[in-house]
Amino acid sequence: MRTYDLTPFYRSTVGFDRLFNLLDQTSSDGSPGYPPYNIERTGENDYRITVAVSGFAKDELSIVAKENTLTIKGEKVANENSKSEVLYRGIAARAFERAFQLADFVQVKDASLENGLLHVDLVREIPEAKKPRQIAINAGASKAQVIESSAAA
């Protein structure tokens, strides 16, 4: 695997820290594969993240949206009342934390848990001030006005 040192770029740029942090995160191969997830586009400005969290109850999951990061955590509560002994564990129920980088103006709209799948619905709401607007072009010649001023000596 080839790695790149982005340190020189940090010294010579201002305001692009987030961009280089994203590049650092994507270049590192330490991203866990558990739990599996899908990212879907459900509309022009609507998205859905679906995470397979089978075996986790609603109160064992947490979703936190902070700045441009969505973090989904799952922590299984140990059941000490069970008298059975597990001979083989094929269903993963280990704790996890999965973080997603969100684009600007993307907000969490809703979250639901059904059939072992956690659905997080996102929407991109661009403020009116940031949307493109049409500029009218005035027709006709513009005349320069001459303003006379009296020079006091």
N, C-alpha and C positions, 0 to 999 in steps of 0.2 A: 504494500500500500504506500502510496506517495503522500507525504504530508507537506504542507506549505506553512511557512512562518509569515504571518501577517503583521508582525510587530512593527516593521518600518511604516506601514500604512497608518497605524494608530498615531504615530508621531507627526505625520505630515497632513492629516486630515482633521477637520473639526466638524462635528455634527454627524459623522457617518459611523459612529461607534456601533450602533445597532446593526448596521449592514455587515460589519466585520464580525460581530458576535454571531450573527446568523451563519456566516460562512464557516466560522470555527465549529459551530454545532453540527452543520451538515457534513463537514469533512471528517469529523471524528466518527469512527465506526462503533462507538460504544452504545448506540441506541438499542434498547432492549426490544425484543420481538413480542413481548407479552404485556398486555393482552392484545390480540389482533384487533384491527380497526379498519373502517372504511370512511372515506371522505367523499360525499356526494354533493353535486350541485342540483338543487331541487327547483330552482327558479333563476331569474336573471340576477337577483341580489340575495338569494336564499341558499343556504348550505346546510348540510347535516353531517355530523360526525357520529358514527355508530361504533360502539366499543363492545366487544364480546366479554361480558362479565358474569358468565354463568356461575352459579353458586354463591354470588354475593347478594345480600339483601340491600334494600334501599338505605337503611341506616348505616351500612358498612361502606358506603360510597360517598365521596365528597367532590363537588365541582366548584372550583374557584377561578374567577376571571379577574385578573389584575393587569392593568395597563393593556398591553397587546399579547398577553399570554393566558391561555386557558389550560388549567391543570386539573386533571382527573385523578383522584386517588382512591384506592380500594384497600381496606385493611380488614382481614377476616378475623372475627372474634372467635377465640378458641372455645369450643364446647366441651367443658370438663364434665358435664353430666352424662355424657355418652359412655355406656359400659362396653361398647363394641370396640374391637381392635381392627384397624385397617391393615389388611394383608398386602394390598397393592393399591397405590394411589395414582390413578391415571387422569383424574380431573384436577387440574391445577387450581389451587385456592390460595396462592401465595399473595402477599401484599404487593402492590404495584403503584407506580406513579408515572403518568403519561402527560407530557406537556406539549401543547400545540401553539405555534406562533400565529397570531391572528394579524391580518392586514389592518391598516388604519380604517376606522369607522365601522368595524365589524363588532357586533354585540351579540351576546347570548340571548335568545328569545325564549327558549323553553327547553326542558329536559324531561325525559320520561324513561321508565324502565319497564320493558315488557319482553317476556320469553327469554330472559337471560341476555338481552341486548339493551345497552344504555344508548338512547338517542339524544343528542344535543343539537338543537336547532339554532342556527346562526342567521343573522340578517345584516347586510351591509346597508347602513343608512347614511348617505352622504349629505352633509348639511347644505342648505341652499346656497350659502356663500361660497362653497367649494365646487358647486356644479357649474358646467360651462353655460354661458349665457350669450345670447345673440346681441351684437352691437349694431345699432342702426347707423346707416351711412347717410349723412345729410347731402342733399342735392343743391346745387347752386353755388355761385362764386361767393367767396367770403371777401368782404372789403376790409381793408385795414383802417382802423380809426386812428386819426392823428390827434394826439392830446397836446394842447398848447400849454406851456407852463411859463410863468413869468419869472425870469431870473432876477432876483433881488441882489443888487450890487452894493 
